[in-house]
Protein backbone atom coordinates (compact mmCIF):
# COMPACT_ATOMS: atom_id res chain seq x y z
CA UNK A 1 0.00 0.00 0.00
CA UNK A 2 1.39 3.37 -1.04
CA UNK A 3 1.83 6.14 1.51
CA UNK A 4 2.32 9.77 0.50
CA UNK A 5 3.61 12.33 3.00
CA UNK A 6 3.51 16.11 2.59
CA UNK A 7 5.00 18.68 4.94
CA UNK A 8 2.09 20.91 3.99
CA UNK A 9 -0.97 20.36 1.80
CA UNK A 10 -4.30 22.04 1.24
CA UNK A 11 -6.33 18.93 2.13
CA UNK A 12 -5.36 15.28 2.37
CA UNK A 13 -8.87 14.28 1.28
CA UNK A 14 -8.58 16.28 -1.95
CA UNK A 15 -5.26 14.60 -2.80
CA UNK A 16 -6.52 11.13 -1.84
CA UNK A 17 -9.62 11.54 -4.04
CA UNK A 18 -7.37 12.60 -6.92
CA UNK A 19 -5.25 9.48 -6.47
CA UNK A 20 -8.32 7.27 -6.12
CA UNK A 21 -9.80 8.62 -9.34
CA UNK A 22 -6.54 7.66 -11.06
CA UNK A 23 -6.82 4.08 -9.80
CA UNK A 24 -5.00 4.08 -6.45
CA UNK A 25 -5.46 0.77 -4.65
CA UNK A 26 -7.34 0.30 -1.41
CA UNK A 27 -5.19 1.32 1.54
CA UNK A 28 -3.39 4.11 -0.32
CA UNK A 29 -2.76 6.81 2.27
CA UNK A 30 -2.06 10.54 2.19
CA UNK A 31 -0.86 12.27 5.34
CA UNK A 32 0.54 15.67 6.12
CA UNK A 33 2.32 17.65 8.77
CA UNK A 34 -0.02 20.55 8.13
CA UNK A 35 -3.25 21.19 6.23
CA UNK A 36 -3.94 24.73 5.04
CA UNK A 37 -7.54 23.92 4.12
CA UNK A 38 -8.43 20.97 6.33
CA UNK A 39 -12.17 20.36 6.34
CA UNK A 40 -14.73 18.69 8.53
CA UNK A 41 -18.29 17.78 7.61
CA UNK A 42 -20.56 20.49 6.16
CA UNK A 43 -17.53 22.45 4.99
CA UNK A 44 -16.30 23.30 8.49
CA UNK A 45 -12.62 24.09 8.99
CA UNK A 46 -10.43 21.63 10.88
CA UNK A 47 -7.84 23.42 13.03
CA UNK A 48 -4.47 21.88 12.05
CA UNK A 49 -1.36 22.47 14.14
CA UNK A 50 1.83 21.72 12.26
CA UNK A 51 3.77 18.66 13.38
CA UNK A 52 1.65 17.72 16.39
CA UNK A 53 -1.54 16.26 14.94
CA UNK A 54 -2.28 13.38 12.59
CA UNK A 55 -3.99 14.54 9.42
CA UNK A 56 -4.55 11.70 6.99
CA UNK A 57 -6.83 10.28 4.33
CA UNK A 58 -7.11 6.64 3.36
CA UNK A 59 -8.50 5.28 0.09
CA UNK A 60 -10.82 2.30 0.47
CA UNK A 61 -12.54 0.19 -2.17
CA UNK A 62 -15.02 -1.75 -0.04
CA UNK A 63 -17.04 -4.56 -1.56
CA UNK A 64 -20.36 -3.08 -0.52
CA UNK A 65 -23.61 -2.07 -2.15
CA UNK A 66 -23.96 1.66 -2.80
CA UNK A 67 -26.59 2.07 -0.08
CA UNK A 68 -24.17 0.66 2.50
CA UNK A 69 -21.43 3.22 1.89
CA UNK A 70 -22.98 5.88 4.15
CA UNK A 71 -22.31 3.62 7.15
CA UNK A 72 -18.54 3.84 6.63
CA UNK A 73 -18.35 6.94 8.85
CA UNK A 74 -19.68 4.98 11.83
CA UNK A 75 -17.43 2.03 10.98
CA UNK A 76 -14.49 4.44 11.07
CA UNK A 77 -15.64 5.80 14.42
CA UNK A 78 -15.46 2.34 15.96
CA UNK A 79 -12.05 1.65 14.40
CA UNK A 80 -10.47 4.90 15.56
CA UNK A 81 -12.28 4.96 18.89
CA UNK A 82 -11.20 1.49 19.98
CA UNK A 83 -7.62 2.19 18.88
CA UNK A 84 -7.43 5.42 20.89
CA UNK A 85 -8.87 3.76 23.97
CA UNK A 86 -6.15 1.10 23.78
CA UNK A 87 -3.38 3.67 23.27
CA UNK A 88 -4.43 6.19 25.91
CA UNK A 89 -6.08 3.94 28.49
CA UNK A 90 -9.07 6.31 28.47
CA UNK A 91 -12.59 5.52 27.28
CA UNK A 92 -13.66 7.44 24.18
CA UNK A 93 -17.13 8.70 23.28
CA UNK A 94 -18.55 8.74 19.77
CA UNK A 95 -20.70 11.73 18.82
CA UNK A 96 -22.91 10.95 15.86
CA UNK A 97 -21.97 10.88 13.12
CA UNK A 98 -18.30 11.76 12.90
CA UNK A 99 -16.61 13.05 16.07
CA UNK A 100 -14.66 11.32 18.84
CA UNK A 101 -14.51 12.75 22.34
CA UNK A 102 -12.77 12.17 25.64
CA UNK A 103 -14.88 13.29 28.63
CA UNK A 104 -17.02 15.53 26.44
CA UNK A 105 -14.10 17.20 24.63
CA UNK A 106 -13.38 16.68 20.94
CA UNK A 107 -10.20 14.87 19.94
CA UNK A 108 -10.96 13.46 16.47
CA UNK A 109 -12.93 14.47 13.40
CA UNK A 110 -13.84 12.14 10.53
CA UNK A 111 -14.79 13.05 6.96
CA UNK A 112 -15.87 10.30 4.56
CA UNK A 113 -16.29 11.13 0.88
CA UNK A 114 -17.17 8.72 -1.91
CA UNK A 115 -16.81 8.59 -5.66
CA UNK A 116 -19.92 9.39 -7.74
CA UNK A 117 -22.46 6.72 -6.85
CA UNK A 118 -23.12 5.98 -10.52
CA UNK A 119 -19.52 4.83 -11.02
CA UNK A 120 -19.02 1.24 -12.05
CA UNK A 121 -18.39 -1.07 -9.08
CA UNK A 122 -14.71 -1.53 -9.99
CA UNK A 123 -14.22 2.28 -10.07
CA UNK A 124 -16.04 3.00 -6.81
CA UNK A 125 -14.07 4.26 -3.81
CA UNK A 126 -14.42 5.90 -0.43
CA UNK A 127 -11.86 8.30 1.02
CA UNK A 128 -11.73 8.44 4.82
CA UNK A 129 -10.23 11.61 6.23
CA UNK A 130 -9.21 11.52 9.88
CA UNK A 131 -7.85 14.42 11.92
CA UNK A 132 -6.54 13.56 15.39
CA UNK A 133 -5.26 15.94 18.04
CA UNK A 134 -2.21 13.94 19.12
CA UNK A 135 0.74 15.71 20.74
CA UNK A 136 -0.63 19.22 21.23
CA UNK A 137 -1.02 20.90 24.59
CA UNK A 138 -4.16 22.93 25.17
CA UNK A 139 -2.13 26.15 24.99
CA UNK A 140 -1.46 25.33 21.33
CA UNK A 141 -5.12 25.97 20.51
CA UNK A 142 -6.91 29.31 20.20
CA UNK A 143 -8.37 30.43 23.53
CA UNK A 144 -11.94 29.93 22.33
CA UNK A 145 -11.31 26.21 21.65
CA UNK A 146 -9.48 25.22 24.83
CA UNK A 147 -12.61 24.36 26.82
CA UNK A 148 -14.01 22.12 24.06
CA UNK A 149 -11.00 20.19 22.72
CA UNK A 150 -8.49 17.68 24.02
CA UNK A 151 -5.56 15.66 22.69
CA UNK A 152 -4.09 12.22 23.11
CA UNK A 153 -1.17 13.81 24.96
CA UNK A 154 -3.50 15.60 27.39
CA UNK A 155 -5.39 12.36 28.05
CA UNK A 156 -2.46 9.94 28.32
CA UNK A 157 0.29 12.23 29.60
CA UNK A 158 2.75 11.08 26.95
CA UNK A 159 3.73 11.82 23.36
CA UNK A 160 2.96 9.48 20.45
CA UNK A 161 4.89 8.63 17.28
CA UNK A 162 2.72 9.98 14.45
CA UNK A 163 3.95 7.53 11.83
CA UNK A 164 3.33 4.51 14.05
CA UNK A 165 -0.12 5.91 14.88
CA UNK A 166 -0.88 6.33 11.18
CA UNK A 167 -0.02 2.73 10.36
CA UNK A 168 -1.94 1.40 13.36
CA UNK A 169 -4.96 3.46 12.34
CA UNK A 170 -4.85 2.22 8.75
CA UNK A 171 -4.55 -1.40 9.86
CA UNK A 172 -7.45 -1.04 12.30
CA UNK A 173 -9.65 0.73 9.75
CA UNK A 174 -9.06 -1.88 7.05
CA UNK A 175 -9.76 -4.65 9.58
CA UNK A 176 -13.01 -2.97 10.66
CA UNK A 177 -14.16 -2.51 7.06
CA UNK A 178 -13.38 -6.18 6.36
CA UNK A 179 -15.58 -7.11 9.31
CA UNK A 180 -18.35 -4.93 7.89
CA UNK A 181 -18.04 -6.66 4.51
CA UNK A 182 -18.09 -10.15 6.02
CA UNK A 183 -20.51 -9.83 8.93
CA UNK A 184 -22.69 -6.83 8.15
CA UNK A 185 -23.34 -3.68 10.12
CA UNK A 186 -25.02 -5.13 13.22
CA UNK A 187 -21.89 -6.10 15.22
CA UNK A 188 -20.23 -2.78 14.42
CA UNK A 189 -23.34 -0.82 15.40
CA UNK A 190 -23.42 -2.72 18.70
CA UNK A 191 -19.85 -1.55 19.42
CA UNK A 192 -20.68 1.99 18.33
CA UNK A 193 -23.64 2.15 20.73
CA UNK A 194 -21.40 1.24 23.68
CA UNK A 195 -19.51 4.50 23.09
CA UNK A 196 -22.50 6.71 22.15
CA UNK A 197 -21.95 10.20 23.60
CA UNK A 198 -25.48 11.47 22.90
CA UNK A 199 -27.58 8.45 23.88
CA UNK A 200 -30.29 9.43 26.37
CA UNK A 201 -29.18 13.06 26.44
CA UNK A 202 -31.26 16.08 25.56
CA UNK A 203 -30.16 17.55 22.24
CA UNK A 204 -31.09 19.73 19.30
CA UNK A 205 -30.94 18.79 15.63
CA UNK A 206 -32.58 19.23 12.24
CA UNK A 207 -34.72 16.30 11.08
CA UNK A 208 -35.21 14.96 7.53
CA UNK A 209 -38.01 17.48 6.93
CA UNK A 210 -35.80 20.41 7.84
CA UNK A 211 -37.44 21.02 11.22
CA UNK A 212 -35.42 21.95 14.30
CA UNK A 213 -36.11 19.27 16.89
CA UNK A 214 -35.34 19.36 20.59
CA UNK A 215 -35.52 16.00 22.29
CA UNK A 216 -33.67 12.99 23.64
CA UNK A 217 -31.24 11.00 21.48
CA UNK A 218 -32.23 7.36 20.98
CA UNK A 219 -29.07 6.55 19.02
CA UNK A 220 -28.49 5.41 15.43
CA UNK A 221 -30.62 2.74 13.78
CA UNK A 222 -29.59 -0.19 11.58
CA UNK A 223 -29.12 2.22 8.66
CA UNK A 224 -26.87 4.51 10.70
CA UNK A 225 -29.44 7.30 10.95
CA UNK A 226 -29.88 9.04 14.29
CA UNK A 227 -33.29 9.05 16.00
CA UNK A 228 -34.44 11.74 18.39
CA UNK A 229 -37.53 11.52 20.58
CA UNK A 230 -39.18 14.95 20.85
CA UNK A 231 -40.87 16.23 23.98
CA UNK A 232 -44.29 15.22 22.60
CA UNK A 233 -43.13 11.60 22.19
CA UNK A 234 -42.78 11.74 18.41
CA UNK A 235 -39.71 10.10 16.88
CA UNK A 236 -37.63 12.02 14.34
CA UNK A 237 -34.98 10.65 12.00
CA UNK A 238 -31.81 12.65 11.39
CA UNK A 239 -29.85 11.89 8.23
CA UNK A 240 -27.03 14.39 8.55
CA UNK A 241 -26.18 17.86 9.75
CA UNK A 242 -25.28 19.43 13.06
CA UNK A 243 -26.38 17.83 16.30
CA UNK A 244 -25.57 19.35 19.64
CA UNK A 245 -26.46 19.04 23.27
CA UNK A 246 -29.44 21.20 24.13
CA UNK A 247 -28.73 24.44 25.94
CA UNK A 248 -30.44 25.21 29.23
CA UNK A 249 -33.45 27.49 28.98
C-alpha positions as CSV (number, residue, x, y, z in Angstrom):
1,X,0.0,0.0,0.0
2,X,1.4,3.4,-1.0
3,X,1.8,6.1,1.5
4,X,2.3,9.8,0.5
5,X,3.6,12.3,3.0
6,X,3.5,16.1,2.6
7,X,5.0,18.7,4.9
8,X,2.1,20.9,4.0
9,X,-1.0,20.4,1.8
10,X,-4.3,22.0,1.2
11,X,-6.3,18.9,2.1
12,X,-5.4,15.3,2.4
13,X,-8.9,14.3,1.3
14,X,-8.6,16.3,-1.9
15,X,-5.3,14.6,-2.8
16,X,-6.5,11.1,-1.8
17,X,-9.6,11.5,-4.0
18,X,-7.4,12.6,-6.9
19,X,-5.2,9.5,-6.5
20,X,-8.3,7.3,-6.1
21,X,-9.8,8.6,-9.3
22,X,-6.5,7.7,-11.1
23,X,-6.8,4.1,-9.8
24,X,-5.0,4.1,-6.4
25,X,-5.5,0.8,-4.7
26,X,-7.3,0.3,-1.4
27,X,-5.2,1.3,1.5
28,X,-3.4,4.1,-0.3
29,X,-2.8,6.8,2.3
30,X,-2.1,10.5,2.2
31,X,-0.9,12.3,5.3
32,X,0.5,15.7,6.1
33,X,2.3,17.6,8.8
34,X,0.0,20.6,8.1
35,X,-3.2,21.2,6.2
36,X,-3.9,24.7,5.0
37,X,-7.5,23.9,4.1
38,X,-8.4,21.0,6.3
39,X,-12.2,20.4,6.3
40,X,-14.7,18.7,8.5
41,X,-18.3,17.8,7.6
42,X,-20.6,20.5,6.2
43,X,-17.5,22.5,5.0
44,X,-16.3,23.3,8.5
45,X,-12.6,24.1,9.0
46,X,-10.4,21.6,10.9
47,X,-7.8,23.4,13.0
48,X,-4.5,21.9,12.0
49,X,-1.4,22.5,14.1
50,X,1.8,21.7,12.3
51,X,3.8,18.7,13.4
52,X,1.7,17.7,16.4
53,X,-1.5,16.3,14.9
54,X,-2.3,13.4,12.6
55,X,-4.0,14.5,9.4
56,X,-4.5,11.7,7.0
57,X,-6.8,10.3,4.3
58,X,-7.1,6.6,3.4
59,X,-8.5,5.3,0.1
60,X,-10.8,2.3,0.5
61,X,-12.5,0.2,-2.2
62,X,-15.0,-1.7,0.0
63,X,-17.0,-4.6,-1.6
64,X,-20.4,-3.1,-0.5
65,X,-23.6,-2.1,-2.1
66,X,-24.0,1.7,-2.8
67,X,-26.6,2.1,-0.1
68,X,-24.2,0.7,2.5
69,X,-21.4,3.2,1.9
70,X,-23.0,5.9,4.2
71,X,-22.3,3.6,7.1
72,X,-18.5,3.8,6.6
73,X,-18.3,6.9,8.8
74,X,-19.7,5.0,11.8
75,X,-17.4,2.0,11.0
76,X,-14.5,4.4,11.1
77,X,-15.6,5.8,14.4
78,X,-15.5,2.3,16.0
79,X,-12.1,1.6,14.4
80,X,-10.5,4.9,15.6
81,X,-12.3,5.0,18.9
82,X,-11.2,1.5,20.0
83,X,-7.6,2.2,18.9
84,X,-7.4,5.4,20.9
85,X,-8.9,3.8,24.0
86,X,-6.2,1.1,23.8
87,X,-3.4,3.7,23.3
88,X,-4.4,6.2,25.9
89,X,-6.1,3.9,28.5
90,X,-9.1,6.3,28.5
91,X,-12.6,5.5,27.3
92,X,-13.7,7.4,24.2
93,X,-17.1,8.7,23.3
94,X,-18.5,8.7,19.8
95,X,-20.7,11.7,18.8
96,X,-22.9,11.0,15.9
97,X,-22.0,10.9,13.1
98,X,-18.3,11.8,12.9
99,X,-16.6,13.0,16.1
100,X,-14.7,11.3,18.8
101,X,-14.5,12.8,22.3
102,X,-12.8,12.2,25.6
103,X,-14.9,13.3,28.6
104,X,-17.0,15.5,26.4
105,X,-14.1,17.2,24.6
106,X,-13.4,16.7,20.9
107,X,-10.2,14.9,19.9
108,X,-11.0,13.5,16.5
109,X,-12.9,14.5,13.4
110,X,-13.8,12.1,10.5
111,X,-14.8,13.1,7.0
112,X,-15.9,10.3,4.6
113,X,-16.3,11.1,0.9
114,X,-17.2,8.7,-1.9
115,X,-16.8,8.6,-5.7
116,X,-19.9,9.4,-7.7
117,X,-22.5,6.7,-6.9
118,X,-23.1,6.0,-10.5
119,X,-19.5,4.8,-11.0
120,X,-19.0,1.2,-12.1
121,X,-18.4,-1.1,-9.1
122,X,-14.7,-1.5,-10.0
123,X,-14.2,2.3,-10.1
124,X,-16.0,3.0,-6.8
125,X,-14.1,4.3,-3.8
126,X,-14.4,5.9,-0.4
127,X,-11.9,8.3,1.0
128,X,-11.7,8.4,4.8
129,X,-10.2,11.6,6.2
130,X,-9.2,11.5,9.9
131,X,-7.9,14.4,11.9
132,X,-6.5,13.6,15.4
133,X,-5.3,15.9,18.0
134,X,-2.2,13.9,19.1
135,X,0.7,15.7,20.7
136,X,-0.6,19.2,21.2
137,X,-1.0,20.9,24.6
138,X,-4.2,22.9,25.2
139,X,-2.1,26.1,25.0
140,X,-1.5,25.3,21.3
141,X,-5.1,26.0,20.5
142,X,-6.9,29.3,20.2
143,X,-8.4,30.4,23.5
144,X,-11.9,29.9,22.3
145,X,-11.3,26.2,21.7
146,X,-9.5,25.2,24.8
147,X,-12.6,24.4,26.8
148,X,-14.0,22.1,24.1
149,X,-11.0,20.2,22.7
150,X,-8.5,17.7,24.0
151,X,-5.6,15.7,22.7
152,X,-4.1,12.2,23.1
153,X,-1.2,13.8,25.0
154,X,-3.5,15.6,27.4
155,X,-5.4,12.4,28.1
156,X,-2.5,9.9,28.3
157,X,0.3,12.2,29.6
158,X,2.8,11.1,27.0
159,X,3.7,11.8,23.4
160,X,3.0,9.5,20.4
161,X,4.9,8.6,17.3
162,X,2.7,10.0,14.5
163,X,4.0,7.5,11.8
164,X,3.3,4.5,14.0
165,X,-0.1,5.9,14.9
166,X,-0.9,6.3,11.2
167,X,0.0,2.7,10.4
168,X,-1.9,1.4,13.4
169,X,-5.0,3.5,12.3
170,X,-4.8,2.2,8.7
171,X,-4.5,-1.4,9.9
172,X,-7.5,-1.0,12.3
173,X,-9.7,0.7,9.7
174,X,-9.1,-1.9,7.1
175,X,-9.8,-4.6,9.6
176,X,-13.0,-3.0,10.7
177,X,-14.2,-2.5,7.1
178,X,-13.4,-6.2,6.4
179,X,-15.6,-7.1,9.3
180,X,-18.3,-4.9,7.9
181,X,-18.0,-6.7,4.5
182,X,-18.1,-10.2,6.0
183,X,-20.5,-9.8,8.9
184,X,-22.7,-6.8,8.1
185,X,-23.3,-3.7,10.1
186,X,-25.0,-5.1,13.2
187,X,-21.9,-6.1,15.2
188,X,-20.2,-2.8,14.4
189,X,-23.3,-0.8,15.4
190,X,-23.4,-2.7,18.7
191,X,-19.9,-1.6,19.4
192,X,-20.7,2.0,18.3
193,X,-23.6,2.1,20.7
194,X,-21.4,1.2,23.7
195,X,-19.5,4.5,23.1
196,X,-22.5,6.7,22.2
197,X,-22.0,10.2,23.6
198,X,-25.5,11.5,22.9
199,X,-27.6,8.4,23.9
200,X,-30.3,9.4,26.4
201,X,-29.2,13.1,26.4
202,X,-31.3,16.1,25.6
203,X,-30.2,17.6,22.2
204,X,-31.1,19.7,19.3
205,X,-30.9,18.8,15.6
206,X,-32.6,19.2,12.2
207,X,-34.7,16.3,11.1
208,X,-35.2,15.0,7.5
209,X,-38.0,17.5,6.9
210,X,-35.8,20.4,7.8
211,X,-37.4,21.0,11.2
212,X,-35.4,22.0,14.3
213,X,-36.1,19.3,16.9
214,X,-35.3,19.4,20.6
215,X,-35.5,16.0,22.3
216,X,-33.7,13.0,23.6
217,X,-31.2,11.0,21.5
218,X,-32.2,7.4,21.0
219,X,-29.1,6.5,19.0
220,X,-28.5,5.4,15.4
221,X,-30.6,2.7,13.8
222,X,-29.6,-0.2,11.6
223,X,-29.1,2.2,8.7
224,X,-26.9,4.5,10.7
225,X,-29.4,7.3,10.9
226,X,-29.9,9.0,14.3
227,X,-33.3,9.1,16.0
228,X,-34.4,11.7,18.4
229,X,-37.5,11.5,20.6
230,X,-39.2,15.0,20.8
231,X,-40.9,16.2,24.0
232,X,-44.3,15.2,22.6
233,X,-43.1,11.6,22.2
234,X,-42.8,11.7,18.4
235,X,-39.7,10.1,16.9
236,X,-37.6,12.0,14.3
237,X,-35.0,10.6,12.0
238,X,-31.8,12.7,11.4
239,X,-29.9,11.9,8.2
240,X,-27.0,14.4,8.6
241,X,-26.2,17.9,9.8
242,X,-25.3,19.4,13.1
243,X,-26.4,17.8,16.3
244,X,-25.6,19.4,19.6
245,X,-26.5,19.0,23.3
246,X,-29.4,21.2,24.1
247,X,-28.7,24.4,25.9
248,X,-30.4,25.2,29.2
249,X,-33.5,27.5,29.0
